[in-house]
Amino acid sequence: MGGRLGNKTPRGAIGERIFAEVEQLTADGKMKRLAAFNEIAKRTGGQVGTVSANYYRIARKRGVQLRPGRGSGRGTTVSKGTFGAAASAIHKLESLLRAKEQEIATLRKENGRFKKLRRLLNA
């Protein structure tokens, strides 16, 4: 499947090629489907979602048993990338909060020193 996917192929041929290629790439178990979708999309210039949609359309048509995804029954699914981005944002917030806590502790100590100085100056 070289080049960008075009409209000059018979209807369903692209899906069939994608299905065959994903099956070939994942046959030995060393590559997961998502990695195969990514590889095919990168090589063809297509979108990962389009590649996976083509694969699953053909898989359902052929009656392939697919294990349910993590999101089945919940109505929506969230990609691993979204969880990774959220986790990264949370870690950044945690480090910012720690830095602010240290800054507040330092300011409280300085405030205590200033109070002592004021008392000494006013005495």
N, C-alpha and C positions, 0 to 999 in steps of 0.2 A: 504494500500500500504506500507507494511513494507519493509525494506531492499533496496538495490540498484536495479535499474531497470536493468533487464537482457534481453537476447535474446531468452529465452525459453517460451515466451508467443506468442499467435497467433498474426499475423500482425494486428496492429491497436488497440489491446487490451489495451496497455499502455495509448494511447491517450484517449481512451474511459474512462478508470479509472480516469485519470487526470481530464478530463472534468467533470465527475460526482463529483469528490471530490471538485474541485474548485466551482462548482455550489452549493454544500452542504455548504461549508465554507462561501460563500458570500450570501447565501439565505436570511439571516436575516438583511443584510445591515450593520452589524457591522464590517465586514472585507472587504477590497477592494481586487480586483483580484491580484494586485501585492503582497500584503501581503500573500495571499493564495499561489501564485507561490513560494514565498520565503519559506514559511513553508513546502510545499511539497518537494522542492529542498533540504532543510536542512535535512528533515527526510529521504529522499531516497538517499542522497549523490549525487544527480544530479545537473545540472546547471539550474539556474533560466530561462535562455533563452530557454533551451530545454523544460522545463515544460510549459512555455508560448506558445512556438511554437506548442506543442502537443495540448494544449487547443484550440488555435485559429484555428488549422487545423480542429479539430472536430467541432468547432462552425461554421465555414464556411460550412463544409460538411452538417451540420444540418440546415443551413439557419438561424442561430441565428442572429438577428439584433444587430450589435455592433456599438456603437457610434464611430465616427471617432476620431482618436487620435489627439493629439496636433500637430503632425508633418505632418498630411495628407496634401498632396498638395505641400509640400515643398521639397520633395525628400529625406530628412534625418530627423531623430529624435534624440533628445538629452535627455538622462535620467535625472531625478531629481538629481541623485547623481553627475552628471557632473556639473550641475548648482550649487549645494552645494559646490563642490570642488572649482569651479571658484570663487564663492562668498567669500569663506574662504580665498583664495589666495589674492583676492582684499582687503579684510579687513586687512590682514597681511601687504600688501604693503602700505596701508593707514597709519597704525601705524608706520611702518618704516620711511615713508616720514615725518610724524609729528615729530618723534624723530630726524631725520636729520635736519629738519627746526629749531628745538630748539637748536641743536648743532651749526648750522651755526650762529644763533643769538648770542649765547654765544661767539663764536669765533670772531665775528665782534666787540662785546663789548671789548673783550680782546685786539684785534688789535688796537682799538681806544686808550686804556690805554697805550699800548706800544708806539704808536706814540707820545703821550704826554710825556712819559718818555724820548724818544729819543730827543725830542725838548728841554726838560729841561737839559739833559746831554750834548747836543751840544751847549747850550747857554753859 
